[in-house]
Amino acid sequence: MEAPAAGVAPTAPGLVCETPGGKEGFRAQAERLQALMERIEDLEDPAAQGLARECLESLLAFYGDGLARMLELVRADEAHGPEILERLIHDSTLSGLLLIHGLHPLDLPTRLHQALDKIRPYMESHGGNVEFLGLQDGVARLRLKGACHTCPSSTITLQLAVRSALEEACPDLTGFEVE
């Protein structure tokens, strides 16, 4: 069997899957998947629509089972497992996949607090901070504190930093409100 070219992942015999790298590649693949799912819904033939949905569900279950097995192996490795698990759950691409399959070991509140802690030094460098007020029905309530007096758009800058951090760490968050 011939080895796949760089940037191509091996799949079933005769099939190849393009795998663009990095965060942007993952987002592009997610957007493509969403577009394809919308095209499935537009199919006029109910049998074709059902078959396409069933194929997609089976494929997702297949990969979910593979990810679950991977986590079992990582957790079984007492020497390196904890370090590897930590790296997996903080990788934005893998974290998103673990969330999709219900396998992420950290709950939403924990990931939310970690995301806010991660951006606090940046916010403090702009004369601000963020306070967590609560989480209800998947919506986080936050309060921005302080402002950078030399930056006319400091509030917007801080809100964008919060949004970016939360979108990366908590894609399952329904939304957030800033006071």
N, C-alpha and C positions, 0 to 999 in steps of 0.2 A: 504494500500500500504506500502510495506517495505521500510525503509530508505536506501539510498545508502551507501555503505561502504566508509570509509575514502579514499580520493583520487579519488573518482568516482562521476561524476556529473550526476544528474538526466536528462533524455532526454525523448523522446517519450516512451509510455508504451512498456515494453519489451526490451528497448535498454538502454545501459549504455555507457558512454564515459569516457575513462581514461583521467584524467587531472593531468599530472605531474606538480608540482609546480615550481614557480620561472621563472627567465629569461631563464635558460637552458631548462626547460620544454617547454616554449613557442617556443624557437628556434627548439627544437626537433619536436614539432608538426608542425611547419611551414615547416621543411625539409620533414617530412612525407607527408604532403599535396602536396608539390611540386613533390615528387616521385610518388604519386598516380595520379596527373594530367598528368605526363609524361606517365604513364601506360595507361591512358584513350586515349591519342593520339596514342598509339601503338595498340589499338584494331582494329581488321580487319573488324568487323561488323560496318558499318556506323550508323545503327540504335542504336546499343548499345553505340557507341561513343557519338551520339547526346543526348541520354537519360542521360548518365552520366554527360555530360556538363550541361544539363538543370537542373539536380538535384543539382549539385554544385552551379550553378548560383542562384537557388531558395533558397538554404540554406544560401548562402552569403547575399542575399537580406533580408532574414528572420532575421538574426543576425544584419545586418545593421540597419533595422527598430527598432530592440530592443535597440541597442545602441543609436540611435537617440532619442527614447522615454526616455531612461535613462537620456540623457543630458537635455531634456526638463524638467524633474522632478527636476534635480539638479539646473538648472537655475531658476526654479520657487521658490525654497527655499531661500528666502531672508536672513534668519538668517545664514544658514550654506552653502548655495549653492556655493558662491565664493571660500570658503576654500576647499570644496569637489572638485569642478571643477579644481582648481589648483593642487590638489593631483592627480586627474585622468590624467590630461594632462602631468604631469611629471613622471608618472609611465611608464617605458619603454614598458611593455607589452600592457597596455591599449592605450598608445600613438600610438603604431604601429597599433592596431586595428582601432583606430579612423582615422588614415591616410588611411588605406585600404578602408574605407567606405566614405572617403571624408568629415569626420565630425570634424577633428581636428580644434579647434578654432584659433590656431596660424599658421601663414603662414610660409613658408620655411625660408625667411630671418630672421624672428624673432627667430625661433628655432635655426638657425645657429649661430646668435649672442649670444644667451643664452648658447649654447654649448661651444663656445669659451670663454665666460666669466667664465663659470664653471671650465675650465681647466687652466685658466691663473695663479692662485696661484701655481699650481703644476709646470707649466712651469717656472714661476719666481723663484721657489725654485731650479731649475736647471740652472739658469742664462739665461733664454730665455723668449720669448714672441711670440705671433702670431698676425699678422696684417691682417685684412680682406681687400682685394683689390677689390673684386667685385663678382657678381653672374650673369652668363649668360648661358642660355639654361640648367639650372640645374647643372652647374659646378661652384664650388666656387674656386676663386683664392685667395691664402693666401701667406703670406711671414713670414717665421720664422726669429726671431731676436735673436741675442746674442747666447751664447753657454756656457756650463759649462766646464771650462778649466780642471777640474779634471776627466771628463768623456770622454773617447775616442769615445764613440758612442752616444754623446749627441744629435746630429742631428737626428739620427734614433730614439732615445728615445722620442724626442719631436714630430716627425712625427707619431709615433705609438700612442702617447697620443691624438694627433689631430684626427687621424683616428678613434680611439675607441670612442671618444666623438661625432664625426659626425655620425658614423654609428648608435649609440644609439639614438641620438636626431633627426637625419635627414635621415632616411632610404630611403626617396624619392629623396635624392640628387643623381644626375647622377654620379658625381665624384668630385674630387677636385685636384687642381694643387698647388704645393708648390714651391715658388721661393727661 
